[in-house]
Amino acid sequence: MAERVAFFPAEELEVGEMRQAHLPDGTAIALYNVEGRIYATDDCCSHGAVSLSEEGSLTGAVVECSWHFGTFDVTTGAAMGMPCELPLKTYPVHIENGIIHVEV
């Protein structure tokens, strides 16, 4: 069974905002609020070693990497724009008692 990791209250992540968080093993993930729904992906761009949550920009469900302007769909992890070709790993998100939980 997958482990669920608790982070912070969902209300603290406003619509259109993204934030970095760390899994127990130290892996950085990005949490996104897209129209009131929370999504989670790896935080590192699959094309270059840059934090999407700290260096990128979120427009709707698309995060753009600031280094080479590649884009990803945060709802699926799919690479959408060159030079990014590899998808981001995604994580199931659950809201329990108002707190964001991510399955790992």
MOPAC internal coordinates of N, CA, C and O (Angstrom, degrees):
PM7 1SCF
backbone

  N    0.0000 0     0.00 0     0.00 0    0    0    0
  C    1.4660 1     0.00 0     0.00 0    1    0    0
  C    1.5278 1   108.95 1     0.00 0    2    1    0
  O    1.2310 1   121.00 1   -38.80 1    3    2    1
  N    1.3104 1   115.70 1   141.20 1    3    2    1
  C    1.4674 1   121.12 1  -179.25 1    5    3    2
  C    1.5224 1   111.23 1   -71.32 1    6    5    3
  O    1.2310 1   121.62 1   -34.34 1    7    6    5
  N    1.3092 1   114.51 1   145.66 1    7    6    5
  C    1.4647 1   121.37 1   176.03 1    9    7    6
  C    1.5270 1   108.20 1   -84.89 1   10    9    7
  O    1.2310 1   120.59 1   -38.01 1   11   10    9
  N    1.3146 1   116.47 1   141.99 1   11   10    9
  C    1.4609 1   121.46 1   174.52 1   13   11   10
  C    1.5227 1   108.92 1  -108.32 1   14   13   11
  O    1.2310 1   121.27 1   -52.35 1   15   14   13
  N    1.3217 1   115.18 1   127.65 1   15   14   13
  C    1.4618 1   121.27 1  -178.94 1   17   15   14
  C    1.5279 1   108.03 1  -106.27 1   18   17   15
  O    1.2310 1   120.43 1   -53.10 1   19   18   17
  N    1.3300 1   116.79 1   126.90 1   19   18   17
  C    1.4621 1   122.33 1   179.35 1   21   19   18
  C    1.5289 1   110.03 1   -86.96 1   22   21   19
  O    1.2310 1   120.85 1   -37.99 1   23   22   21
  N    1.3389 1   115.98 1   142.01 1   23   22   21
  C    1.4562 1   120.03 1   179.92 1   25   23   22
  C    1.5228 1   112.50 1  -118.45 1   26   25   23
  O    1.2310 1   119.14 1    96.02 1   27   26   25
  N    1.3011 1   119.25 1   -83.98 1   27   26   25
  C    1.4630 1   122.09 1  -175.22 1   29   27   26
  C    1.5245 1   108.07 1  -151.60 1   30   29   27
  O    1.2310 1   119.81 1   -11.19 1   31   30   29
  N    1.3394 1   117.98 1   168.81 1   31   30   29
  C    1.4578 1   119.71 1   179.96 1   33   31   30
  C    1.5363 1   112.05 1   -60.16 1   34   33   31
  O    1.2310 1   120.93 1   -45.18 1   35   34   33
  N    1.3231 1   115.83 1   134.82 1   35   34   33
  C    1.4669 1   121.79 1  -179.19 1   37   35   34
  C    1.5270 1   111.21 1   -57.54 1   38   37   35
  O    1.2310 1   119.94 1   147.65 1   39   38   37
  N    1.3252 1   117.71 1   -32.35 1   39   38   37
  C    1.4700 1   120.56 1  -178.28 1   41   39   38
  C    1.5352 1   112.47 1   -65.79 1   42   41   39
  O    1.2310 1   120.22 1   163.49 1   43   42   41
  N    1.3346 1   117.19 1   -16.51 1   43   42   41
  C    1.4652 1   120.38 1   178.84 1   45   43   42
  C    1.5314 1   112.58 1   -78.32 1   46   45   43
  O    1.2310 1   120.02 1   165.74 1   47   46   45
  N    1.3261 1   117.57 1   -14.26 1   47   46   45
  C    1.4625 1   121.56 1   178.78 1   49   47   46
  C    1.5239 1   107.17 1  -105.29 1   50   49   47
  O    1.2310 1   121.01 1   -79.06 1   51   50   49
  N    1.3154 1   115.68 1   100.94 1   51   50   49
  C    1.4634 1   121.00 1  -174.33 1   53   51   50
  C    1.5238 1   111.48 1   -74.01 1   54   53   51
  O    1.2310 1   120.89 1   -23.09 1   55   54   53
  N    1.3209 1   115.91 1   156.91 1   55   54   53
  C    1.4648 1   121.91 1   177.59 1   57   55   54
  C    1.5253 1   109.15 1   -54.28 1   58   57   55
  O    1.2310 1   120.86 1   -49.17 1   59   58   57
  N    1.3313 1   115.97 1   130.83 1   59   58   57
  C    1.4572 1   121.26 1   179.91 1   61   59   58
  C    1.5148 1   114.27 1    85.70 1   62   61   59
  O    1.2310 1   120.34 1  -178.54 1   63   62   61
  N    1.3290 1   116.96 1     1.46 1   63   62   61
  C    1.4620 1   121.20 1  -178.44 1   65   63   62
  C    1.5235 1   110.34 1  -102.01 1   66   65   63
  O    1.2310 1   120.73 1   -26.76 1   67   66   65
  N    1.3284 1   116.21 1   153.24 1   67   66   65
  C    1.4544 1   122.51 1   172.42 1   69   67   66
  C    1.5181 1   107.84 1  -132.92 1   70   69   67
  O    1.2310 1   121.52 1   -25.79 1   71   70   69
  N    1.3412 1   114.70 1   154.21 1   71   70   69
  C    1.4512 1   119.48 1  -176.50 1   73   71   70
  C    1.5240 1   109.56 1  -150.55 1   74   73   71
  O    1.2310 1   120.87 1   -35.82 1   75   74   73
  N    1.3066 1   115.95 1   144.18 1   75   74   73
  C    1.4641 1   121.22 1   176.26 1   77   75   74
  C    1.5244 1   109.56 1   -82.35 1   78   77   75
  O    1.2310 1   121.44 1   -35.53 1   79   78   77
  N    1.3311 1   114.84 1   144.47 1   79   78   77
  C    1.4654 1   122.41 1   174.17 1   81   79   78
  C    1.5218 1   106.34 1  -143.22 1   82   81   79
  O    1.2310 1   120.66 1   -15.22 1   83   82   81
  N    1.3181 1   116.33 1   164.78 1   83   82   81
  C    1.4651 1   120.04 1  -178.35 1   85   83   82
  C    1.5230 1   110.54 1  -124.20 1   86   85   83
  O    1.2310 1   121.20 1   -45.29 1   87   86   85
  N    1.3299 1   115.31 1   134.71 1   87   86   85
  C    1.4528 1   121.51 1   174.45 1   89   87   86
  C    1.5204 1   108.68 1   -75.63 1   90   89   87
  O    1.2310 1   119.52 1   -15.45 1   91   90   89
  N    1.3294 1   118.53 1   164.55 1   91   90   89
  C    1.4680 1   120.82 1  -179.23 1   93   91   90
  C    1.5272 1   114.05 1   -55.50 1   94   93   91
  O    1.2310 1   119.77 1   150.91 1   95   94   93
  N    1.3395 1   118.04 1   -29.09 1   95   94   93
  C    1.4683 1   120.04 1   179.73 1   97   95   94
  C    1.5275 1   112.65 1   -84.18 1   98   97   95
  O    1.2310 1   120.20 1  -177.38 1   99   98   97
  N    1.3458 1   117.22 1     2.62 1   99   98   97
  C    1.4558 1   121.97 1   178.42 1  101   99   98
  C    1.5131 1   114.63 1    95.50 1  102  101   99
  O    1.2310 1   119.76 1   171.67 1  103  102  101
  N    1.3327 1   118.06 1    -8.33 1  103  102  101
  C    1.4633 1   121.94 1   178.89 1  105  103  102
  C    1.5229 1   110.39 1   -61.10 1  106  105  103
  O    1.2310 1   120.80 1   -51.67 1  107  106  105
  N    1.3358 1   116.07 1   128.33 1  107  106  105
  C    1.4654 1   120.42 1   176.97 1  109  107  106
  C    1.5254 1   109.11 1   -82.89 1  110  109  107
  O    1.2310 1   120.76 1   -49.16 1  111  110  109
  N    1.3332 1   116.14 1   130.84 1  111  110  109
  C    1.4533 1   121.59 1   173.72 1  113  111  110
  C    1.5219 1   107.89 1  -122.03 1  114  113  111
  O    1.2310 1   121.19 1   -17.60 1  115  114  113
  N    1.3210 1   115.34 1   162.40 1  115  114  113
  C    1.4563 1   120.99 1   175.14 1  117  115  114
  C    1.5185 1   107.95 1  -113.49 1  118  117  115
  O    1.2310 1   120.72 1   -46.04 1  119  118  117
  N    1.3169 1   116.23 1   133.96 1  119  118  117
  C    1.4558 1   122.89 1   174.74 1  121  119  118
  C    1.5240 1   107.68 1  -107.40 1  122  121  119
  O    1.2310 1   120.66 1   -44.82 1  123  122  121
  N    1.3294 1   116.34 1   135.18 1  123  122  121
  C    1.4640 1   122.30 1  -175.97 1  125  123  122
  C    1.5237 1   109.45 1  -127.36 1  126  125  123
  O    1.2310 1   120.30 1   -37.90 1  127  126  125
  N    1.3270 1   117.04 1   142.10 1  127  126  125
  C    1.4587 1   121.15 1   171.49 1  129  127  126
  C    1.5235 1   106.92 1  -108.84 1  130  129  127
  O    1.2310 1   121.03 1   -72.10 1  131  130  129
  N    1.3276 1   115.64 1   107.90 1  131  130  129
  C    1.4607 1   122.56 1   179.62 1  133  131  130
  C    1.5223 1   107.74 1  -110.73 1  134  133  131
  O    1.2310 1   120.78 1   -74.58 1  135  134  133
  N    1.3172 1   116.11 1   105.42 1  135  134  133
  C    1.4698 1   122.68 1   178.43 1  137  135  134
  C    1.5265 1   111.98 1    53.16 1  138  137  135
  O    1.2310 1   120.71 1  -141.36 1  139  138  137
  N    1.3360 1   116.25 1    38.64 1  139  138  137
  C    1.4520 1   121.23 1   175.80 1  141  139  138
  C    1.5191 1   114.96 1    90.40 1  142  141  139
  O    1.2310 1   120.04 1   176.66 1  143  142  141
  N    1.3096 1   117.54 1    -3.34 1  143  142  141
  C    1.4649 1   121.26 1   177.56 1  145  143  142
  C    1.5298 1   108.51 1  -109.15 1  146  145  143
  O    1.2310 1   120.62 1   -42.79 1  147  146  145
  N    1.3349 1   116.42 1   137.21 1  147  146  145
  C    1.4592 1   121.57 1  -176.84 1  149  147  146
  C    1.5251 1   110.02 1   -96.17 1  150  149  147
  O    1.2310 1   121.18 1   -44.62 1  151  150  149
  N    1.3300 1   115.36 1   135.38 1  151  150  149
  C    1.4684 1   123.27 1   177.02 1  153  151  150
  C    1.5206 1   108.51 1  -126.79 1  154  153  151
  O    1.2310 1   121.05 1   -22.36 1  155  154  153
  N    1.3403 1   115.60 1   157.64 1  155  154  153
  C    1.4677 1   120.78 1   178.64 1  157  155  154
  C    1.5263 1   109.71 1  -137.93 1  158  157  155
  O    1.2310 1   121.04 1   -43.83 1  159  158  157
  N    1.3419 1   115.62 1   136.17 1  159  158  157
  C    1.4618 1   122.24 1   175.33 1  161  159  158
  C    1.5269 1   108.03 1  -137.99 1  162  161  159
  O    1.2310 1   121.08 1   -10.83 1  163  162  161
  N    1.3342 1   115.53 1   169.17 1  163  162  161
  C    1.4575 1   118.22 1   167.19 1  165  163  162
  C    1.5211 1   107.17 1   -56.65 1  166  165  163
  O    1.2310 1   120.32 1   -31.87 1  167  166  165
  N    1.3137 1   117.00 1   148.13 1  167  166  165
  C    1.4618 1   120.63 1  -177.35 1  169  167  166
  C    1.5177 1   112.70 1   -88.65 1  170  169  167
  O    1.2310 1   119.93 1   162.51 1  171  170  169
  N    1.3153 1   117.75 1   -17.49 1  171  170  169
  C    1.4594 1   120.97 1  -176.36 1  173  171  170
  C    1.5304 1   110.12 1   -90.71 1  174  173  171
  O    1.2310 1   120.55 1   -51.44 1  175  174  173
  N    1.3140 1   116.56 1   128.56 1  175  174  173
  C    1.4566 1   121.87 1   176.43 1  177  175  174
  C    1.5294 1   108.83 1   -56.35 1  178  177  175
  O    1.2310 1   120.14 1   -41.33 1  179  178  177
  N    1.3333 1   117.34 1   138.67 1  179  178  177
  C    1.4603 1   120.75 1  -178.74 1  181  179  178
  C    1.5273 1   112.60 1   -76.01 1  182  181  179
  O    1.2310 1   120.48 1   172.74 1  183  182  181
  N    1.3283 1   116.70 1    -7.26 1  183  182  181
  C    1.4633 1   120.84 1   179.55 1  185  183  182
  C    1.5288 1   111.97 1   -98.26 1  186  185  183
  O    1.2310 1   120.79 1   143.84 1  187  186  185
  N    1.3164 1   116.10 1   -36.16 1  187  186  185
  C    1.4626 1   120.93 1  -178.91 1  189  187  186
  C    1.5153 1   109.74 1  -147.27 1  190  189  187
  O    1.2310 1   120.21 1   -22.72 1  191  190  189
  N    1.3026 1   117.21 1   157.28 1  191  190  189
  C    1.4686 1   121.82 1  -175.18 1  193  191  190
  C    1.5224 1   111.49 1   -79.83 1  194  193  191
  O    1.2310 1   120.97 1  -105.49 1  195  194  193
  N    1.3254 1   115.76 1    74.51 1  195  194  193
  C    1.4637 1   120.66 1   178.83 1  197  195  194
  C    1.5263 1   108.71 1  -133.37 1  198  197  195
  O    1.2310 1   120.62 1   -36.46 1  199  198  197
  N    1.3282 1   116.42 1   143.54 1  199  198  197
  C    1.4578 1   121.88 1   178.17 1  201  199  198
  C    1.5221 1   109.25 1   -75.90 1  202  201  199
  O    1.2310 1   121.11 1   -57.82 1  203  202  201
  N    1.3260 1   115.47 1   122.18 1  203  202  201
  C    1.4687 1   119.80 1   177.79 1  205  203  202
  C    1.5290 1   111.35 1   -69.32 1  206  205  203
  O    1.2310 1   120.44 1   141.37 1  207  206  205
  N    1.3427 1   116.76 1   -38.63 1  207  206  205
  C    1.4621 1   119.36 1  -176.84 1  209  207  206
  C    1.5253 1   112.44 1   -72.38 1  210  209  207
  O    1.2310 1   120.08 1   150.37 1  211  210  209
  N    1.3330 1   117.45 1   -29.63 1  211  210  209
  C    1.4616 1   120.32 1  -177.51 1  213  211  210
  C    1.5237 1   112.73 1   -95.10 1  214  213  211
  O    1.2310 1   120.00 1   151.58 1  215  214  213
  N    1.3258 1   117.60 1   -28.42 1  215  214  213
  C    1.4647 1   121.11 1  -175.47 1  217  215  214
  C    1.5290 1   113.49 1  -114.29 1  218  217  215
  O    1.2310 1   120.11 1   162.96 1  219  218  217
  N    1.3330 1   117.39 1   -17.04 1  219  218  217
  C    1.4560 1   120.81 1  -174.98 1  221  219  218
  C    1.5171 1   113.10 1   -91.69 1  222  221  219
  O    1.2310 1   121.54 1     3.91 1  223  222  221
  N    1.3303 1   114.65 1  -176.09 1  223  222  221
  C    1.4621 1   120.69 1   176.45 1  225  223  222
  C    1.5185 1   108.95 1  -134.72 1  226  225  223
  O    1.2310 1   120.98 1   -36.34 1  227  226  225
  N    1.3242 1   115.74 1   143.66 1  227  226  225
  C    1.4581 1   122.51 1  -177.88 1  229  227  226
  C    1.5149 1   109.14 1  -110.47 1  230  229  227
  O    1.2310 1   120.78 1   -55.04 1  231  230  229
  N    1.3422 1   116.12 1   124.96 1  231  230  229
  C    1.4568 1   122.54 1   175.52 1  233  231  230
  C    1.5176 1   107.12 1  -128.17 1  234  233  231
  O    1.2310 1   120.57 1   -71.47 1  235  234  233
  N    1.3142 1   116.51 1   108.53 1  235  234  233
  C    1.4562 1   119.73 1  -174.20 1  237  235  234
  C    1.5089 1   108.99 1    63.04 1  238  237  235
  O    1.2310 1   120.46 1    57.08 1  239  238  237
  N    1.3380 1   116.73 1  -122.92 1  239  238  237
  C    1.4612 1   122.12 1  -179.81 1  241  239  238
  C    1.5247 1   112.39 1  -100.92 1  242  241  239
  O    1.2310 1   120.38 1  -166.92 1  243  242  241
  N    1.3317 1   116.88 1    13.08 1  243  242  241
  C    1.4642 1   120.78 1  -176.25 1  245  243  242
  C    1.5242 1   110.10 1  -114.48 1  246  245  243
  O    1.2310 1   121.37 1   -54.21 1  247  246  245
  N    1.3478 1   114.98 1   125.79 1  247  246  245
  C    1.4589 1   120.22 1   174.09 1  249  247  246
  C    1.5240 1   107.48 1  -104.00 1  250  249  247
  O    1.2310 1   121.57 1   -44.16 1  251  250  249
  N    1.3378 1   114.61 1   135.84 1  251  250  249
  C    1.4617 1   120.61 1   179.64 1  253  251  250
  C    1.5135 1   109.10 1  -112.58 1  254  253  251
  O    1.2310 1   120.76 1   -48.60 1  255  254  253
  N    1.3268 1   116.16 1   131.40 1  255  254  253
  C    1.4501 1   122.51 1   176.66 1  257  255  254
  C    1.5293 1   108.68 1   -77.55 1  258  257  255
  O    1.2310 1   120.62 1   -44.46 1  259  258  257
  N    1.3059 1   116.42 1   135.54 1  259  258  257
  C    1.4672 1   120.30 1  -176.71 1  261  259  258
  C    1.5252 1   113.47 1   -78.02 1  262  261  259
  O    1.2310 1   119.77 1   163.61 1  263  262  261
  N    1.3250 1   118.04 1   -16.39 1  263  262  261
  C    1.4615 1   119.43 1  -176.39 1  265  263  262
  C    1.5119 1   112.67 1   -75.16 1  266  265  263
  O    1.2310 1   120.34 1   127.11 1  267  266  265
  N    1.3392 1   116.96 1   -52.89 1  267  266  265
  C    1.4656 1   120.12 1  -176.44 1  269  267  266
  C    1.5230 1   112.10 1  -126.79 1  270  269  267
  O    1.2310 1   120.80 1  -171.38 1  271  270  269
  N    1.3269 1   116.08 1     8.62 1  271  270  269
  C    1.4662 1   123.38 1   173.96 1  273  271  270
  C    1.5200 1   114.06 1    66.22 1  274  273  271
  O    1.2310 1   120.00 1  -156.90 1  275  274  273
  N    1.3261 1   117.61 1    23.10 1  275  274  273
  C    1.4597 1   121.20 1   171.56 1  277  275  274
  C    1.5219 1   109.02 1   -71.31 1  278  277  275
  O    1.2310 1   120.64 1   -23.64 1  279  278  277
  N    1.3241 1   116.37 1   156.36 1  279  278  277
  C    1.4599 1   120.72 1  -175.95 1  281  279  278
  C    1.5279 1   111.38 1  -130.12 1  282  281  279
  O    1.2310 1   121.80 1   -25.14 1  283  282  281
  N    1.3420 1   114.16 1   154.86 1  283  282  281
  C    1.4618 1   122.88 1   179.05 1  285  283  282
  C    1.5199 1   109.55 1  -137.79 1  286  285  283
  O    1.2310 1   121.05 1   -33.22 1  287  286  285
  N    1.3286 1   115.60 1   146.78 1  287  286  285
  C    1.4654 1   122.12 1   171.07 1  289  287  286
  C    1.5289 1   106.22 1   -85.40 1  290  289  287
  O    1.2310 1   119.75 1   -65.10 1  291  290  289
  N    1.3217 1   118.08 1   114.90 1  291  290  289
  C    1.4660 1   120.43 1  -175.90 1  293  291  290
  C    1.5246 1   112.22 1   -72.44 1  294  293  291
  O    1.2310 1   119.60 1   163.82 1  295  294  293
  N    1.3291 1   118.38 1   -16.18 1  295  294  293
  C    1.4656 1   120.63 1   179.48 1  297  295  294
  C    1.5238 1   112.03 1   -77.77 1  298  297  295
  O    1.2310 1   120.29 1   155.34 1  299  298  297
  N    1.3353 1   117.05 1   -24.66 1  299  298  297
  C    1.4699 1   121.49 1  -177.84 1  301  299  298
  C    1.5220 1   112.85 1  -124.95 1  302  301  299
  O    1.2310 1   120.10 1   161.94 1  303  302  301
  N    1.3260 1   117.41 1   -18.06 1  303  302  301
  C    1.4618 1   122.32 1  -174.95 1  305  303  302
  C    1.5178 1   113.14 1    85.27 1  306  305  303
  O    1.2310 1   119.82 1   175.14 1  307  306  305
  N    1.3249 1   117.94 1    -4.86 1  307  306  305
  C    1.4671 1   121.98 1  -175.10 1  309  307  306
  C    1.5238 1   111.80 1   -62.10 1  310  309  307
  O    1.2310 1   121.31 1   -43.96 1  311  310  309
  N    1.3447 1   115.11 1   136.04 1  311  310  309
  C    1.4658 1   120.74 1   172.42 1  313  311  310
  C    1.5228 1   107.06 1   -72.92 1  314  313  311
  O    1.2310 1   120.63 1   -48.30 1  315  314  313
  N    1.3296 1   116.41 1   131.70 1  315  314  313
  C    1.4586 1   120.46 1  -175.12 1  317  315  314
  C    1.5220 1   113.36 1  -115.24 1  318  317  315
  O    1.2310 1   120.35 1   156.09 1  319  318  317
  N    1.3143 1   116.93 1   -23.91 1  319  318  317
  C    1.4546 1   119.32 1  -175.44 1  321  319  318
  C    1.5066 1   111.93 1  -140.13 1  322  321  319
  O    1.2310 1   121.09 1   -39.27 1  323  322  321
  N    1.3112 1   115.52 1   140.73 1  323  322  321
  C    1.4638 1   121.99 1   179.37 1  325  323  322
  C    1.5269 1   109.49 1   -63.95 1  326  325  323
  O    1.2310 1   119.98 1   -32.15 1  327  326  325
  N    1.3024 1   117.65 1   147.85 1  327  326  325
  C    1.4626 1   127.60 1    12.80 1  329  327  326
  C    1.5321 1   113.88 1   -90.24 1  330  329  327
  O    1.2310 1   119.97 1  -174.25 1  331  330  329
  N    1.3261 1   117.66 1     5.75 1  331  330  329
  C    1.4702 1   120.42 1  -178.32 1  333  331  330
  C    1.5228 1   110.06 1   -75.01 1  334  333  331
  O    1.2310 1   121.15 1   -52.62 1  335  334  333
  N    1.3272 1   115.40 1   127.38 1  335  334  333
  C    1.4568 1   121.27 1   178.70 1  337  335  334
  C    1.5260 1   112.28 1  -121.43 1  338  337  335
  O    1.2310 1   120.15 1   150.59 1  339  338  337
  N    1.3341 1   117.32 1   -29.41 1  339  338  337
  C    1.4595 1   121.30 1  -178.71 1  341  339  338
  C    1.5264 1   109.62 1   -90.11 1  342  341  339
  O    1.2310 1   120.06 1   -42.79 1  343  342  341
  N    1.3264 1   117.48 1   137.21 1  343  342  341
  C    1.4666 1   119.96 1   179.67 1  345  343  342
  C    1.5204 1   111.70 1   -71.81 1  346  345  343
  O    1.2310 1   121.39 1   -17.50 1  347  346  345
  N    1.3210 1   114.95 1   162.50 1  347  346  345
  C    1.4596 1   121.68 1   171.99 1  349  347  346
  C    1.5204 1   108.73 1   -85.71 1  350  349  347
  O    1.2310 1   120.40 1   -34.79 1  351  350  349
  N    1.3115 1   116.83 1   145.21 1  351  350  349
  C    1.4609 1   120.05 1   172.43 1  353  351  350
  C    1.5252 1   107.77 1   -69.02 1  354  353  351
  O    1.2310 1   120.66 1   -43.90 1  355  354  353
  N    1.3134 1   116.34 1   136.10 1  355  354  353
  C    1.4570 1   120.98 1   176.94 1  357  355  354
  C    1.5215 1   109.76 1  -110.73 1  358  357  355
  O    1.2310 1   121.09 1   -20.50 1  359  358  357
  N    1.3202 1   115.52 1   159.50 1  359  358  357
  C    1.4570 1   122.15 1  -179.08 1  361  359  358
  C    1.5247 1   108.73 1  -131.31 1  362  361  359
  O    1.2310 1   119.96 1   -43.50 1  363  362  361
  N    1.3473 1   117.67 1   136.50 1  363  362  361
  C    1.4620 1   119.26 1   174.98 1  365  363  362
  C    1.5310 1   110.59 1   -64.22 1  366  365  363
  O    1.2310 1   121.11 1   -40.96 1  367  366  365
  N    1.3218 1   115.48 1   139.04 1  367  366  365
  C    1.4677 1   121.88 1  -179.42 1  369  367  366
  C    1.5251 1   108.64 1  -118.46 1  370  369  367
  O    1.2310 1   121.19 1   -41.82 1  371  370  369
  N    1.3190 1   115.33 1   138.18 1  371  370  369
  C    1.4598 1   122.47 1   176.77 1  373  371  370
  C    1.5255 1   107.89 1  -130.97 1  374  373  371
  O    1.2310 1   120.63 1   -36.91 1  375  374  373
  N    1.3060 1   116.39 1   143.09 1  375  374  373
  C    1.4664 1   120.87 1   173.38 1  377  375  374
  C    1.5226 1   106.20 1  -106.23 1  378  377  375
  O    1.2310 1   120.80 1   -63.89 1  379  378  377
  N    1.3162 1   116.08 1   116.11 1  379  378  377
  C    1.4609 1   121.96 1  -179.74 1  381  379  378
  C    1.5260 1   108.58 1  -122.12 1  382  381  379
  O    1.2310 1   120.93 1   -59.23 1  383  382  381
  N    1.3170 1   115.82 1   120.77 1  383  382  381
  C    1.4666 1   121.51 1  -178.30 1  385  383  382
  C    1.5256 1   110.83 1    53.60 1  386  385  383
  O    1.2310 1   120.68 1  -144.07 1  387  386  385
  N    1.3418 1   116.30 1    35.93 1  387  386  385
  C    1.4649 1   121.41 1   177.47 1  389  387  386
  C    1.5149 1   114.55 1    82.32 1  390  389  387
  O    1.2310 1   119.43 1   177.96 1  391  390  389
  N    1.3321 1   118.70 1    -2.04 1  391  390  389
  C    1.4604 1   123.18 1  -177.17 1  393  391  390
  C    1.5323 1   109.89 1  -102.39 1  394  393  391
  O    1.2310 1   120.63 1   -41.82 1  395  394  393
  N    1.3347 1   116.40 1   138.18 1  395  394  393
  C    1.4684 1   121.26 1   176.34 1  397  395  394
  C    1.5280 1   108.56 1   -74.62 1  398  397  395
  O    1.2310 1   120.74 1   -52.86 1  399  398  397
  N    1.3363 1   116.19 1   127.14 1  399  398  397
  C    1.4588 1   123.82 1   174.20 1  401  399  398
  C    1.5192 1   108.14 1  -122.50 1  402  401  399
  O    1.2310 1   120.48 1   -42.55 1  403  402  401
  N    1.3191 1   116.68 1   137.45 1  403  402  401
  C    1.4599 1   122.31 1   178.97 1  405  403  402
  C    1.5244 1   108.20 1  -119.18 1  406  405  403
  O    1.2310 1   120.92 1   -47.58 1  407  406  405
  N    1.3493 1   115.84 1   132.42 1  407  406  405
  C    1.4647 1   121.20 1   176.31 1  409  407  406
  C    1.5208 1   109.98 1   -80.85 1  410  409  407
  O    1.2310 1   121.34 1   -47.62 1  411  410  409
  N    1.3358 1   115.05 1   132.38 1  411  410  409
  C    1.4752 1   119.58 1   176.93 1  413  411  410
  C    1.5209 1   109.97 1  -125.94 1  414  413  411
  O    1.2310 1   120.10 1   180.00 1  415  414  413

